[in-house]
Amino acid sequence: MGARCSKFSLCWFHSHLKPSVLESSDLENGGKSDRNLWPTFTEFSLEQLKSATSGFSSDNIVSEHGEKAPNVVYKGKLDNGCWVAVKRFNKFAWPDSRQFLEEARSVGSLRSERLANLIGCCYEGEERLLLAEFMPNETLAKHLFHWEKQPMKWAMRLRVALYLAQALEYCSSKGRALYHDLNAYRILFDQEGNPRLSCFGLMKNSRDGKSYSTNLAFTPPEYLRTGRVTQESVVYSFGTLLLDLLSGKHIPPSHALDLIRGKNFLMLMDSALEGHFSNDDGTELVRLASRCLQYEARERPNAKSLVSSLMSLQKETEVSSYVLMGIPHETASSTKPLSLTPFGEACLRTDLTAIHEILEKIGYKDDEGIANELSFQVWTNQMQETLNSKKHGDTAFRAKDFATAIDCYTQFINGGTMVSPTVYARRCLSYLMSNKSQEALGDAMQAQVICPAWPTALYLQATCLFSLGMENDAQETLKDGTNLEAKKNKN
């Protein structure tokens, strides 16, 4: 069975963590609702990253910058099969490893579906590297300026603007309002065709290096005066991106503002959009761009205001991004329906009550054959206490006292004298009942580690993924559980 990123990342990450790992919290979806993506910010070894990038092969280079921002981004594949983007800084960029780690940890604490999230770093010797989620569908620059099959649709351009504004609002709410060199190459498209803001721009290119490396014609005026980036500078850059979306070209703001002041905004518009947008919508977006590009920083709107303005302009909101983008996409629903067992059906529905009844009914019969070798001393000194913890946990589980069940099962697991996939399965459900989906996913994965051929572990993983909103991964995991059970019953 192939290892997919969403299913095995937590288990793999936990097995590779260093003691100084920063546990991420407050995971959010565009600043709105909680949703776990990569569970932890992790420190990787240089050897792991060399392996992932084939020795930092030039064939794996995704992007690179010149002398002003000396760094290279590679595409890499971790041992668990997950693709990542690896940014390798110039060796002089961050001489103080502690400062680099502190900055990386701060950015790595963010989790949003509007970001290509930072998931780890490496700081061995003179090496300073960052790892982020890999986005497989190119950059905004590619789809806007260098498209091959179709120009970006008006509805998608409006969605890009909104999602980007939501990303900036989220970062601002978490104390990371400064973004360095915001441009069309910093906006990436994920597997679903949704635009995400690269987390790399949330860190400076160096401890004291310049933040902006683009053409001076696009640089915020106050940066040219002071060399400092402010929240208002980021909004100015957002305004240049609105011009990109309107025109399909990279137009200098001064030229665009001259056209806008002369009431010639239609000359700004991408000719490929002719007939596909209303003048009112076009006028509103031009007005918003003009506000962002005000010379005086205090006259520009904030991120929250941008989100509010763009929300009302959205079109075709029911259409998936990959459809608007014309990106090929495989969905679980395109495959033939699964023939599910009652347990699989309960997991598909995320029916926790039904899952509880089934887990209680089957008891511990699936633990048979799990080796628990104990010395006589361990037996006499620890076994009774360990068994009591499990017994109390089972009593609480039957009584649907899930908080107590979690505590008792945790004592059993921490005792370390016995391993039981069923205990992990029961604690998994207890976590789900307590609205702790990520902890539940970790237990379901651990149950599979202990007993790889146990379909229940995969079914529970699917339930956790459904509860986390990860529909496609949940469907695939449910399919794996069904196939495993069918194979098991055939033997």
Kinemage of the C-alpha trace (Angstrom):
@kinemage 1
@onewidth
@group {chain A} dominant
@subgroup {mainchain}
@vectorlist {calphas} color= white
{ca met a 1} P 0.000 0.000 0.000
{ca gly a 2} L 1.491 3.354 -1.036
{ca ala a 3} L 2.210 5.962 1.634
{ca arg a 4} L 0.247 9.127 1.007
{ca cys a 5} L 1.217 12.430 2.558
{ca ser a 6} L -1.923 13.177 4.525
{ca lys a 7} L -2.219 9.687 5.960
{ca phe a 8} L 1.307 9.045 7.101
{ca ser a 9} L 2.792 12.485 7.721
{ca leu a 10} L 1.915 12.583 11.412
{ca cys a 11} L 3.311 9.121 12.163
{ca trp a 12} L 6.468 9.767 10.148
{ca phe a 13} L 6.959 13.218 11.643
{ca his a 14} L 6.665 11.970 15.201
{ca ser a 15} L 9.260 9.290 14.531
{ca his a 16} L 11.751 11.892 13.282
{ca leu a 17} L 11.240 14.727 15.764
{ca lys a 18} L 14.084 16.359 17.671
{ca pro a 19} L 13.479 17.421 21.285
{ca ser a 20} L 13.217 21.087 20.297
{ca val a 21} L 10.203 20.628 18.046
{ca leu a 22} L 7.652 23.407 18.239
{ca glu a 23} L 4.129 22.030 18.463
{ca ser a 24} L 1.890 24.108 16.208
{ca ser a 25} L -1.430 25.291 17.518
{ca asp a 26} L -4.332 27.495 16.539
{ca leu a 27} L -4.507 25.931 13.083
{ca glu a 28} L -6.839 27.931 10.953
{ca asn a 29} L -8.517 27.867 7.567
{ca gly a 30} L -7.994 31.258 6.033
{ca gly a 31} L -8.476 32.893 9.389
{ca lys a 32} L -11.920 31.374 9.779
{ca ser a 33} L -12.233 27.803 10.978
{ca asp a 34} L -9.757 25.425 12.564
{ca arg a 35} L -8.275 22.755 10.340
{ca asn a 36} L -5.134 20.749 10.828
{ca leu a 37} L -2.720 20.553 7.938
{ca trp a 38} L 0.876 19.620 8.828
{ca pro a 39} L 0.677 18.916 12.546
{ca thr a 40} L 4.110 20.055 13.705
{ca phe a 41} L 7.010 22.299 12.774
{ca thr a 42} L 9.972 19.943 12.533
{ca glu a 43} L 13.752 20.188 12.504
{ca phe a 44} L 15.251 18.045 9.748
{ca ser a 45} L 18.787 16.816 9.349
{ca leu a 46} L 20.880 17.907 6.385
{ca glu a 47} L 21.185 14.255 5.378
{ca gln a 48} L 17.395 13.956 5.120
{ca leu a 49} L 17.199 16.995 2.858
{ca lys a 50} L 20.086 15.846 0.692
{ca ser a 51} L 18.239 12.588 0.210
{ca ala a 52} L 14.953 14.369 -0.516
{ca thr a 53} L 16.473 16.611 -3.198
{ca ser a 54} L 18.855 14.050 -4.732
{ca gly a 55} L 21.838 15.886 -3.328
{ca phe a 56} L 20.377 19.316 -4.165
{ca ser a 57} L 20.384 18.355 -7.811
{ca ser a 58} L 20.001 21.169 -10.342
{ca asp a 59} L 17.243 19.059 -11.912
{ca asn a 60} L 15.161 19.698 -8.787
{ca ile a 61} L 15.481 23.497 -8.784
{ca val a 62} L 12.071 25.173 -8.806
{ca ser a 63} L 13.256 28.780 -8.605
{ca glu a 64} L 16.358 30.782 -7.844
{ca his a 65} L 17.229 34.419 -7.265
{ca gly a 66} L 20.242 36.570 -7.936
{ca glu a 67} L 22.750 38.355 -5.756
{ca lys a 68} L 20.211 40.565 -3.980
{ca ala a 69} L 18.385 37.514 -2.624
{ca pro a 70} L 20.828 34.618 -2.898
{ca asn a 71} L 18.708 31.534 -2.367
{ca val a 72} L 17.421 28.560 -4.317
{ca val a 73} L 14.195 26.573 -3.965
{ca tyr a 74} L 14.241 22.847 -4.688
{ca lys a 75} L 11.504 20.295 -5.087
{ca gly a 76} L 12.082 17.378 -2.732
{ca lys a 77} L 10.484 14.098 -1.748
{ca leu a 78} L 10.658 12.945 1.876
{ca asp a 79} L 10.997 9.332 2.973
{ca asn a 80} L 7.246 9.126 3.563
{ca gly a 81} L 6.474 10.033 -0.055
{ca cys a 82} L 5.485 13.661 0.601
{ca trp a 83} L 6.654 16.325 -1.815
{ca val a 84} L 8.070 19.486 -0.245
{ca ala a 85} L 9.643 22.766 -1.348
{ca val a 86} L 13.114 23.271 0.149
{ca lys a 87} L 14.558 26.787 0.251
{ca arg a 88} L 18.333 26.885 0.640
{ca phe a 89} L 19.800 30.210 1.732
{ca asn a 90} L 23.177 31.626 0.897
{ca lys a 91} L 25.539 30.467 3.658
{ca phe a 92} L 26.130 34.048 4.840
{ca ala a 93} L 22.438 34.971 5.045
{ca trp a 94} L 21.820 33.800 8.617
{ca pro a 95} L 25.138 33.465 10.495
{ca asp a 96} L 23.356 33.072 13.846
{ca ser a 97} L 21.592 29.696 13.813
{ca arg a 98} L 19.549 30.568 16.915
{ca gln a 99} L 18.154 33.674 15.248
{ca phe a 100} L 17.334 31.669 12.133
{ca leu a 101} L 15.582 28.976 14.168
{ca glu a 102} L 13.610 31.521 16.177
{ca glu a 103} L 12.388 33.236 13.005
{ca ala a 104} L 11.572 29.920 11.316
{ca arg a 105} L 9.685 28.669 14.364
{ca ser a 106} L 7.589 31.813 14.424
{ca val a 107} L 6.576 31.427 10.776
{ca gly a 108} L 6.206 27.675 11.270
{ca ser a 109} L 3.604 28.195 13.978
{ca leu a 110} L 1.172 29.470 11.322
{ca arg a 111} L -1.267 27.050 9.741
{ca ser a 112} L -3.793 28.171 7.133
{ca glu a 113} L -5.238 26.786 3.929
{ca arg a 114} L -4.459 30.157 2.397
{ca leu a 115} L -0.730 29.547 2.908
{ca ala a 116} L 1.787 27.101 1.513
{ca asn a 117} L 2.700 26.356 5.118
{ca leu a 118} L 6.211 26.186 6.552
{ca ile a 119} L 6.675 22.670 7.933
{ca gly a 120} L 10.304 22.542 8.978
{ca cys a 121} L 13.868 23.786 8.813
{ca cys a 122} L 17.485 22.686 8.972
{ca tyr a 123} L 20.450 24.622 10.452
{ca glu a 124} L 23.494 22.357 10.419
{ca gly a 125} L 26.908 23.987 10.090
{ca glu a 126} L 26.629 26.805 7.566
{ca glu a 127} L 23.437 25.403 6.054
{ca arg a 128} L 20.134 27.270 6.536
{ca leu a 129} L 17.149 25.611 4.892
{ca leu a 130} L 13.366 25.910 5.086
{ca leu a 131} L 10.749 23.316 4.103
{ca ala a 132} L 7.227 24.130 2.974
{ca glu a 133} L 4.268 22.266 1.544
{ca phe a 134} L 4.846 21.699 -2.164
{ca met a 135} L 2.257 23.225 -4.475
{ca pro a 136} L 2.031 21.182 -7.698
{ca asn a 137} L 0.211 23.602 -10.009
{ca glu a 138} L 2.680 26.392 -10.723
{ca thr a 139} L 2.608 30.098 -9.862
{ca leu a 140} L 0.212 32.954 -10.549
{ca ala a 141} L 2.837 34.411 -12.885
{ca lys a 142} L 2.726 31.236 -14.971
{ca his a 143} L -1.087 31.140 -15.211
{ca leu a 144} L -1.496 34.886 -15.698
{ca phe a 145} L 1.426 35.937 -17.882
{ca his a 146} L 2.562 32.731 -19.613
{ca trp a 147} L -0.615 30.691 -20.051
{ca glu a 148} L -0.726 28.087 -22.812
{ca lys a 149} L -4.262 26.657 -23.018
{ca gln a 150} L -6.566 29.321 -21.614
{ca pro a 151} L -6.321 32.737 -19.951
{ca met a 152} L -7.335 32.893 -16.314
{ca lys a 153} L -11.075 33.449 -15.981
{ca trp a 154} L -12.485 36.559 -14.330
{ca ala a 155} L -14.079 34.554 -11.508
{ca met a 156} L -10.725 32.898 -10.767
{ca arg a 157} L -8.906 36.231 -10.736
{ca leu a 158} L -11.390 37.516 -8.177
{ca arg a 159} L -10.885 34.353 -6.118
{ca val a 160} L -7.105 34.756 -6.212
{ca ala a 161} L -7.460 38.313 -4.935
{ca leu a 162} L -9.793 37.247 -2.110
{ca tyr a 163} L -7.716 34.248 -1.003
{ca leu a 164} L -4.569 36.353 -1.011
{ca ala a 165} L -6.272 39.047 1.073
{ca gln a 166} L -7.465 36.335 3.490
{ca ala a 167} L -3.912 35.008 3.742
{ca leu a 168} L -2.610 38.477 4.609
{ca glu a 169} L -5.411 39.036 7.123
{ca tyr a 170} L -4.651 35.700 8.795
{ca cys a 171} L -0.923 36.457 9.004
{ca ser a 172} L -1.656 39.905 10.388
{ca ser a 173} L -3.936 38.433 13.066
{ca lys a 174} L -1.048 36.182 14.145
{ca gly a 175} L 1.474 38.999 14.387
{ca arg a 176} L 3.169 38.280 11.043
{ca ala a 177} L 1.850 41.190 8.979
{ca leu a 178} L 5.135 41.854 7.154
{ca tyr a 179} L 5.581 40.056 3.850
{ca his a 180} L 8.709 40.568 1.799
{ca asp a 181} L 8.540 41.128 -1.955
{ca leu a 182} L 4.914 40.120 -2.556
{ca asn a 183} L 4.531 39.323 -6.250
{ca ala a 184} L 2.929 36.895 -8.700
{ca tyr a 185} L 5.685 34.340 -8.175
{ca arg a 186} L 4.826 34.113 -4.475
{ca ile a 187} L 1.297 32.857 -5.171
{ca leu a 188} L 1.135 29.108 -5.798
{ca phe a 189} L -1.671 26.729 -6.715
{ca asp a 190} L -2.328 23.567 -4.734
{ca gln a 191} L -3.701 20.202 -5.825
{ca glu a 192} L -7.263 21.558 -5.835
{ca gly a 193} L -6.264 24.572 -7.925
{ca asn a 194} L -6.672 26.925 -4.960
{ca pro a 195} L -4.210 29.815 -4.703
{ca arg a 196} L -1.945 29.940 -1.658
{ca leu a 197} L 0.579 32.476 -0.487
{ca ser a 198} L 4.127 31.142 -0.128
{ca cys a 199} L 5.253 31.201 3.505
{ca phe a 200} L 8.830 31.889 2.391
{ca gly a 201} L 8.025 35.594 2.010
{ca leu a 202} L 7.141 35.802 5.695
{ca met a 203} L 10.868 35.486 6.471
{ca lys a 204} L 13.475 37.957 5.329
{ca asn a 205} L 16.010 36.678 2.855
{ca ser a 206} L 18.630 37.250 5.532
{ca arg a 207} L 19.026 38.543 9.068
{ca asp a 208} L 19.633 42.094 7.823
{ca gly a 209} L 19.274 41.720 4.065
{ca lys a 210} L 17.085 43.742 1.750
{ca ser a 211} L 13.476 42.655 1.624
{ca tyr a 212} L 12.611 43.806 -1.892
{ca ser a 213} L 14.455 42.469 -4.895
{ca thr a 214} L 12.072 43.313 -7.735
{ca asn a 215} L 12.189 46.184 -10.209
{ca leu a 216} L 12.205 49.527 -8.389
{ca ala a 217} L 9.144 50.605 -10.391
{ca phe a 218} L 7.067 48.157 -8.321
{ca thr a 219} L 8.608 48.865 -4.916
{ca pro a 220} L 6.534 50.723 -2.257
{ca pro a 221} L 7.586 54.403 -2.156
{ca glu a 222} L 8.241 54.387 1.601
{ca tyr a 223} L 10.631 51.442 1.169
{ca leu a 224} L 12.637 53.459 -1.309
{ca arg a 225} L 12.807 56.285 1.263
{ca thr a 226} L 13.524 54.302 4.429
{ca gly a 227} L 14.495 50.762 3.426
{ca arg a 228} L 11.870 49.443 5.861
{ca val a 229} L 8.867 47.225 5.170
{ca thr a 230} L 5.606 48.058 6.917
{ca gln a 231} L 2.114 46.569 6.858
{ca glu a 232} L 1.162 49.341 4.458
{ca ser a 233} L 4.045 48.339 2.161
{ca val a 234} L 2.487 44.884 1.868
{ca val a 235} L -0.858 46.452 0.901
{ca tyr a 236} L 0.923 48.478 -1.786
{ca ser a 237} L 2.354 45.260 -3.205
{ca phe a 238} L -1.132 43.738 -3.039
{ca gly a 239} L -2.260 46.651 -5.212
{ca thr a 240} L 0.361 45.776 -7.841
{ca leu a 241} L -1.000 42.220 -7.841
{ca leu a 242} L -4.516 43.528 -8.429
{ca leu a 243} L -3.099 45.324 -11.478
{ca asp a 244} L -1.590 42.020 -12.627
{ca leu a 245} L -4.961 40.308 -12.276
{ca leu a 246} L -6.777 43.104 -14.117
{ca ser a 247} L -4.346 43.394 -17.002
{ca gly a 248} L -2.766 39.979 -17.371
{ca lys a 249} L 0.530 41.879 -17.537
{ca his a 250} L 3.037 43.295 -15.064
{ca ile a 251} L 2.231 47.015 -15.384
{ca pro a 252} L 4.204 49.611 -13.395
{ca pro a 253} L 1.873 51.243 -10.845
{ca ser a 254} L 2.708 54.793 -11.990
{ca his a 255} L 1.563 54.018 -15.535
{ca ala a 256} L -1.586 52.276 -14.277
{ca leu a 257} L -2.470 55.172 -11.980
{ca asp a 258} L -2.109 57.618 -14.879
{ca leu a 259} L -4.646 55.571 -16.860
{ca ile a 260} L -6.981 55.340 -13.857
{ca arg a 261} L -6.839 59.097 -13.218
{ca gly a 262} L -7.592 59.700 -16.891
{ca lys a 263} L -10.734 57.536 -16.589
{ca asn a 264} L -9.210 55.080 -19.066
{ca phe a 265} L -9.377 52.034 -16.817
{ca leu a 266} L -10.681 49.839 -19.681
{ca met a 267} L -7.259 50.254 -21.286
{ca leu a 268} L -5.883 48.416 -18.258
{ca met a 269} L -8.063 45.365 -18.722
{ca asp a 270} L -6.783 42.119 -20.189
{ca ser a 271} L -8.173 41.850 -23.725
{ca ala a 272} L -8.777 38.140 -23.059
{ca leu a 273} L -11.434 39.176 -20.511
{ca glu a 274} L -13.520 41.198 -22.959
{ca gly a 275} L -17.192 40.409 -22.494
{ca his a 276} L -16.562 38.300 -19.371
{ca phe a 277} L -16.932 40.937 -16.664
{ca ser a 278} L -19.264 43.804 -15.895
{ca asn a 279} L -18.042 47.391 -15.963
{ca asp a 280} L -19.211 47.786 -12.369
{ca asp a 281} L -17.038 44.898 -11.191
{ca gly a 282} L -14.093 46.125 -13.217
{ca thr a 283} L -14.502 49.633 -11.859
{ca glu a 284} L -14.690 48.354 -8.280
{ca leu a 285} L -11.497 46.303 -8.603
{ca val a 286} L -9.678 49.215 -10.243
{ca arg a 287} L -10.835 51.498 -7.412
{ca leu a 288} L -9.533 49.007 -4.842
{ca ala a 289} L -6.171 48.773 -6.616
{ca ser a 290} L -5.947 52.550 -6.685
{ca arg a 291} L -6.575 52.755 -2.924
{ca cys a 292} L -3.829 50.189 -2.274
{ca leu a 293} L -1.371 52.180 -4.387
{ca gln a 294} L -1.795 55.497 -2.586
{ca tyr a 295} L 1.533 57.283 -2.129
{ca glu a 296} L 0.799 58.003 1.517
{ca ala a 297} L 0.872 54.702 3.397
{ca arg a 298} L -1.783 55.772 5.920
{ca glu a 299} L -4.333 56.210 3.132
{ca arg a 300} L -4.215 52.543 2.085
{ca pro a 301} L -6.805 49.996 3.320
{ca asn a 302} L -5.863 47.219 5.745
{ca ala a 303} L -6.106 43.493 5.019
{ca lys a 304} L -9.441 43.107 6.788
{ca ser a 305} L -10.935 45.850 4.645
{ca leu a 306} L -9.571 44.186 1.506
{ca val a 307} L -11.265 40.899 2.414
{ca ser a 308} L -14.572 42.665 2.992
{ca ser a 309} L -14.388 44.522 -0.336
{ca leu a 310} L -13.423 41.447 -2.349
{ca met a 311} L -15.951 39.119 -0.735
{ca ser a 312} L -18.864 40.930 -2.364
{ca leu a 313} L -17.281 40.704 -5.833
{ca gln a 314} L -16.943 36.907 -5.961
{ca lys a 315} L -18.448 34.999 -8.918
{ca glu a 316} L -19.164 31.307 -9.552
{ca thr a 317} L -18.448 30.500 -5.933
{ca glu a 318} L -19.934 27.010 -6.289
{ca val a 319} L -17.412 26.061 -8.999
{ca ser a 320} L -14.199 24.361 -7.840
{ca ser a 321} L -10.943 26.189 -8.502
{ca tyr a 322} L -9.485 23.337 -10.559
{ca val a 323} L -12.491 23.604 -12.890
{ca leu a 324} L -12.071 27.361 -13.300
{ca met a 325} L -8.345 26.854 -13.868
{ca gly a 326} L -8.789 23.977 -16.326
{ca ile a 327} L -6.491 21.792 -14.201
{ca pro a 328} L -6.900 17.981 -14.517
{ca his a 329} L -8.193 16.598 -11.252
{ca glu a 330} L -8.915 13.149 -9.887
{ca thr a 331} L -11.613 12.820 -7.260
{ca ala a 332} L -12.604 9.873 -5.138
{ca ser a 333} L -16.155 10.229 -6.425
{ca ser a 334} L -14.980 9.483 -9.973
{ca thr a 335} L -14.212 5.900 -8.997
{ca lys a 336} L -16.818 3.196 -8.627
{ca pro a 337} L -18.677 3.176 -5.313
{ca leu a 338} L -17.145 1.118 -2.530
{ca ser a 339} L -18.902 -1.902 -1.087
{ca leu a 340} L -18.572 -0.991 2.574
{ca thr a 341} L -18.966 -3.057 5.723
{ca pro a 342} L -21.190 -1.635 8.498
{ca phe a 343} L -18.054 -0.279 10.178
{ca gly a 344} L -16.912 1.330 6.912
{ca glu a 345} L -20.380 2.844 6.435
{ca ala a 346} L -20.280 4.324 9.940
{ca cys a 347} L -16.849 5.821 9.214
{ca leu a 348} L -18.046 7.251 5.880
{ca arg a 349} L -20.939 8.961 7.699
{ca thr a 350} L -18.642 9.967 10.593
{ca asp a 351} L -21.286 8.369 12.792
{ca leu a 352} L -19.323 8.319 16.058
{ca thr a 353} L -22.147 6.685 18.014
{ca ala a 354} L -22.275 3.739 15.618
{ca ile a 355} L -18.467 3.488 15.640
{ca his a 356} L -18.543 3.412 19.445
{ca glu a 357} L -21.070 0.563 19.454
{ca ile a 358} L -19.003 -1.487 16.991
{ca leu a 359} L -15.694 -0.938 18.819
{ca glu a 360} L -17.332 -1.883 22.105
{ca lys a 361} L -18.871 -5.001 20.564
{ca ile a 362} L -15.708 -6.387 18.942
{ca gly a 363} L -13.715 -5.817 22.140
{ca tyr a 364} L -10.078 -6.884 22.065
{ca lys a 365} L -10.244 -9.856 19.740
{ca asp a 366} L -8.033 -8.091 17.189
{ca asp a 367} L -5.275 -7.785 19.784
{ca glu a 368} L -4.756 -11.542 19.733
{ca gly a 369} L -1.360 -12.455 18.411
{ca ile a 370} L 0.245 -9.138 19.454
{ca ala a 371} L 3.406 -10.082 21.312
{ca asn a 372} L 3.745 -8.585 24.803
{ca glu a 373} L 6.913 -10.107 26.237
{ca leu a 374} L 7.451 -9.117 29.849
{ca ser a 375} L 10.102 -10.034 32.377
{ca phe a 376} L 8.902 -11.454 35.681
{ca gln a 377} L 10.037 -8.289 37.444
{ca val a 378} L 8.069 -6.074 35.087
{ca trp a 379} L 5.053 -8.343 35.525
{ca thr a 380} L 5.128 -8.165 39.309
{ca asn a 381} L 5.918 -4.464 39.607
{ca gln a 382} L 3.958 -2.883 36.795
{ca met a 383} L 1.480 -5.261 35.205
{ca gln a 384} L -1.312 -4.920 37.733
{ca glu a 385} L -1.235 -1.131 37.590
{ca thr a 386} L -1.190 -1.203 33.780
{ca leu a 387} L -4.099 -3.639 33.594
{ca asn a 388} L -6.068 -1.543 36.061
{ca ser a 389} L -5.625 1.525 33.845
{ca lys a 390} L -6.994 -0.379 30.863
{ca lys a 391} L -9.858 -1.790 32.922
{ca his a 392} L -10.870 1.663 34.171
{ca gly a 393} L -10.543 3.021 30.640
{ca asp a 394} L -12.842 0.316 29.295
{ca thr a 395} L -15.418 1.034 31.996
{ca ala a 396} L -15.372 4.740 31.140
{ca phe a 397} L -15.487 3.955 27.402
{ca arg a 398} L -18.628 1.812 27.828
{ca ala a 399} L -20.198 4.551 29.955
{ca lys a 400} L -19.322 7.140 27.279
{ca asp a 401} L -17.218 9.065 29.781
{ca phe a 402} L -14.664 9.855 27.120
{ca ala a 403} L -12.547 12.313 29.098
{ca thr a 404} L -11.883 9.671 31.751
{ca ala a 405} L -11.318 7.045 29.053
{ca ile a 406} L -8.636 9.235 27.487
{ca asp a 407} L -6.872 9.670 30.838
{ca cys a 408} L -6.948 5.949 31.685
{ca tyr a 409} L -5.901 4.767 28.241
{ca thr a 410} L -3.076 7.333 28.290
{ca gln a 411} L -1.837 5.857 31.598
{ca phe a 412} L -1.955 2.388 30.041
{ca ile a 413} L -0.011 3.517 26.949
{ca asn a 414} L 2.532 5.503 28.952
{ca gly a 415} L 3.102 2.478 31.185
{ca gly a 416} L 4.913 0.924 28.236
{ca thr a 417} L 4.551 -2.676 29.379
{ca met a 418} L 1.948 -3.689 26.792
{ca val a 419} L 0.933 -2.583 23.306
{ca ser a 420} L -2.671 -2.705 22.191
{ca pro a 421} L -4.043 -1.428 18.876
{ca thr a 422} L -7.524 -1.628 20.375
{ca val a 423} L -6.597 0.783 23.167
{ca tyr a 424} L -5.320 3.231 20.547
{ca ala a 425} L -8.535 2.719 18.551
{ca arg a 426} L -10.690 3.368 21.611
{ca arg a 427} L -8.687 6.419 22.630
{ca cys a 428} L -8.936 7.600 19.009
{ca leu a 429} L -12.728 7.536 19.184
{ca ser a 430} L -12.644 9.169 22.622
{ca tyr a 431} L -10.604 11.999 21.124
{ca leu a 432} L -13.071 12.322 18.244
{ca met a 433} L -15.935 12.497 20.730
{ca ser a 434} L -13.988 15.294 22.468
{ca asn a 435} L -13.457 17.274 19.221
{ca lys a 436} L -9.727 16.519 19.148
{ca ser a 437} L -9.459 15.236 15.597
{ca gln a 438} L -5.703 15.605 15.182
{ca glu a 439} L -4.935 13.646 18.354
{ca ala a 440} L -7.423 11.034 17.143
{ca leu a 441} L -5.627 10.780 13.792
{ca gly a 442} L -2.332 10.192 15.595
{ca asp a 443} L -3.835 7.282 17.536
{ca ala a 444} L -5.379 5.721 14.436
{ca met a 445} L -1.989 5.887 12.737
{ca gln a 446} L -0.265 4.377 15.761
{ca ala a 447} L -2.764 1.507 15.758
{ca gln a 448} L -1.785 0.813 12.160
{ca val a 449} L 1.928 0.902 13.050
{ca ile a 450} L 1.326 -1.770 15.704
{ca cys a 451} L -0.945 -3.843 13.499
{ca pro a 452} L -0.437 -2.988 9.789
{ca ala a 453} L -3.001 -5.527 8.547
{ca trp a 454} L -5.834 -4.173 10.738
{ca pro a 455} L -8.587 -2.543 8.630
{ca thr a 456} L -10.088 -0.861 11.710
{ca ala a 457} L -7.034 1.413 11.945
{ca leu a 458} L -7.536 2.609 8.368
{ca tyr a 459} L -11.285 3.057 8.843
{ca leu a 460} L -10.642 5.223 11.884
{ca gln a 461} L -8.037 7.232 9.998
{ca ala a 462} L -10.681 7.903 7.347
{ca thr a 463} L -13.111 9.109 10.021
{ca cys a 464} L -10.471 11.482 11.397
{ca leu a 465} L -9.677 12.820 7.941
{ca phe a 466} L -13.380 13.368 7.237
{ca ser a 467} L -13.685 15.283 10.500
{ca leu a 468} L -10.661 17.408 9.512
{ca gly a 469} L -12.356 18.248 6.213
{ca met a 470} L -9.814 16.303 4.125
{ca glu a 471} L -12.423 14.650 1.927
{ca asn a 472} L -10.260 13.194 -0.845
{ca asp a 473} L -7.680 11.722 1.531
{ca ala a 474} L -10.462 10.274 3.674
{ca gln a 475} L -12.084 8.594 0.671
{ca glu a 476} L -8.756 7.103 -0.407
{ca thr a 477} L -8.034 5.820 3.101
{ca leu a 478} L -11.525 4.331 3.314
{ca lys a 479} L -10.850 2.570 0.029
{ca asp a 480} L -7.567 1.168 1.409
{ca gly a 481} L -9.364 -0.100 4.511
{ca thr a 482} L -12.051 -1.776 2.413
{ca asn a 483} L -9.485 -3.459 0.155
{ca leu a 484} L -7.477 -4.625 3.171
{ca glu a 485} L -10.566 -6.099 4.814
{ca ala a 486} L -11.564 -7.876 1.606
{ca lys a 487} L -8.071 -9.341 1.321
{ca lys a 488} L -8.153 -10.395 4.976
{ca asn a 489} L -11.535 -12.112 4.606
{ca lys a 490} L -10.379 -13.940 1.477
{ca asn a 491} L -7.423 -15.524 3.288
